[in-house]
Amino acid sequence: MLGSHIRVSAFRWVPDFARGKVRDLRVRWALEEAGLPYETEAIDFVEKRSATYLRRQPFGQVPVIEVDGEAMFESGAIVLKIAEQYEPLLSRVPRRRDQTLSWLFAGLNSVEPPIMALAELDFFVEDETVRARHREFVLGNVVDRLDDLARVLGERTYLVDEFSVADLMMTTVLRILDHTELLVERPALDAYVRRCSERPAFDRALRAQLRVFDENAPVSG
């Protein structure tokens, strides 16, 4: 079982386009769904490369979760660990469990990589010529994944019967596209993300993440 003292690392501040998108949101959401209290360890972009932090997260990313002093990294692994101990997020029924795990990893391995490639192109490539040269191809990969996902969802409310860790992960992945109209153009996906995002646990997790950013916003002027 998860211990009595849980701490989650998160960035102290991020630019506007990343607010509500950093991956500690996934862990916060899972903890909120499970009703597990936690503390936030806020770090900056210098601290993430410190020797102390790299011992816990070898790639200098967030989040890291510490449970009674024992650290674990990678948001997918952390969320899965929480779900394994909170049955509403991961069914114990073999068929539903297997399908949920398949969709959990589909979100991480099949859907997120092309979406992240598009986000990185849109937000980090300053050369407009380079961006224009690559965007059609990158966008095509995203569209293919979204169309496949929309086809599978169809009239379903969730990916596998009731809300699960798979929906939690897929929603956080799809929200990366908020700067585009790609979800709005696919009503089934847009409704799905809205439905999952309306959960009280998501709202609490999002507000907790944004609170840290607001408290540490750079002073302008």
N, C-alpha and C positions, 0 to 999 in steps of 0.2 A: 504493500500500500504506500501511497505517497505520504511523506512525513508531515510533521507538524509545522515546519518552517520552510516555506517555499519562497524563492526569490527569482525573479525573471529579469534578465538584462534587456535594456532597450536604449536606443539613442536618446541623448538629451535634447537634441533638436535636429530637424531635417527641413529641407526646402518645402515649399507649399505643395509641389506636385507629389511628394512622397508621404504627406500627412495622411494617416489612415490606411497606408499601404504597407508599412514596414512589417516584417514577418513576426515580430513579437505579438502582433494583433491576434494571430492564430492561436498562440499559446494562451494569451489572456482570455480569449473567447472560450477555449476548451475548459480552462479553470473556472470561468464564470458559469458555464453550463453545469459543471460538476459541483459547484458551490464550494470551491476550495479557495480560501483567502491566500493572498500572496503579497510580497513586497516587490517594488521595482528598483533595480540597480541601474541608474542612469549613467551612461558613458558617452564620451564624445569621440570624434574621429581620430584623435590622437591616442586616447586610452585603449581603443580597440586593437591597436598594434603593440601594446605594451607586453612585456614578457609575462606578466601576471595574467593578463587576459588570454593571451595566446596559449597558455597552458590549459585553459578550459575550452577555448574555441580556436582550433589551430588555423582557421582561415580569417580570424578577426571579424566575424560577423555577429549579428544578433538574430535570434535570442540564444542565450544560455539559460538553462534552468538549474537552480541549485536546490536540492531537497535535503535538508538536514546536513548541509555541507558537501554533498555529493553532486558533482556537476554532470550535465548532459547537454549536448548540442544538436543542432539540426531540427528545424521546426516540425518537419514531418514525423521524425522519431519521437519528439517530445509529445506532440499531440496524440500520437498512437499510444504512447505509454499512459497518458491520461485516460484515453478512451477505453483501454483495456481494463481500467479499474472503475469505470463508470458506465454501466451497461446501456443506458439510453443512447450513448454515442456509438457503441459497438455491440451489436446483438450477439448473444451467446448461441443463437440458432445457427447451425453450420452453414446452411445456404445463404442466409442473410449476412452472416459474418464474412463469408468468402466474397460475396458481391460487394459488400461495403469496402473491404480491403482492396478489391480490384479498382473501384472507383476512387478510393483515396490515392492510390499510386498513379492512377490515370491523371488525376489533377496535377500531381507533382511532375510526372514524367512525360505525359503526352500533351497536356494543355498549357502548362505554365511556360515551358521553354520558348515556344514561338511567341507567346504573349510578351514575355520578358524581352525577347529580341526586338519586338516592335517598340516597347517602352524605352529601351536603351537607345534605339535609333532616334526616336522622337525627342527624348529629353537630353541626351548626352552627345549626340553628333551635331556639332555646330556648323559644319560645312554643308551648305544647302545642296551643293552639287553631289556630294557623297550620299546625302540622305535621299535625294531624288533617285539616284542610281540604284539604290538597294531597296527602297520602300515597297515597290510593287511586289517584289519577290517575297519579302518578309510579311507583308500584309496578306498575300495569297496563302501563306502557311497558316496564319491566324484564322482566316476565313474558312479554310478547310476544316480546321479543328472545331470552330464554332458551329458550322453547319452540321457536322457529325454529332456534336453534343445536342444541338437543338432537335435533331431527328430522333435521337434516343429519348430525350426528355418527353417530347410530344406533349401529352396531356398529364404527365405525371406531376405530382406535387413535389416529390423528392426523388433522388437517384435510386434509392432502395427503400421502398415502403415508407417508414417514418424518417424524420430528420436524424442524421447520423454524422459521424466524423467526416464522412465523404462529402457531405453537403457543406460542412464547415470549411473544409479545405478548398473545394471547388469554388465556393462563393468568394473567398479571399483571393483566389487566383483571378476570377473573372472581374473583380472590382479594379484590378490593375488597368482595365480598359476604360475607366471612367472618363478619360480625356478624349475618347472617341465616341462615335455614334454606333459602334458595332453591336452593342447589346440592344440598344433601342431599335435597331433595324431587325432584330430577331425577338419578337414579343415573348416567345416562350422562355428565352434565356433572361430577358429583362425582368419578367415577372418572377422567375425563379430566384434571381439575386435579390430582388426587393423583398420577396417572401422570407428568405433566410435572414436578411439584414434587419428585418423587423422584430426579430427575437430579442427579448429583454437582455439576455446574456451578451448578445452582440453589441447592443447599445452601451452596456456598462463597460465592455472591453474597449470599444472605440473611444468613449469619453475618458477612460483611464489613460490611453495612449496619448490622446490629444492634450490632456492636462499637463503631461510632462513637457511637451513641446511648448505649450503656452507659457508655462512657468520659466522656461529657459530661452525664450525668444530673444534674438539679438536686439540690442537697443539701437535704433536708427538715429541718424543725425549726429 
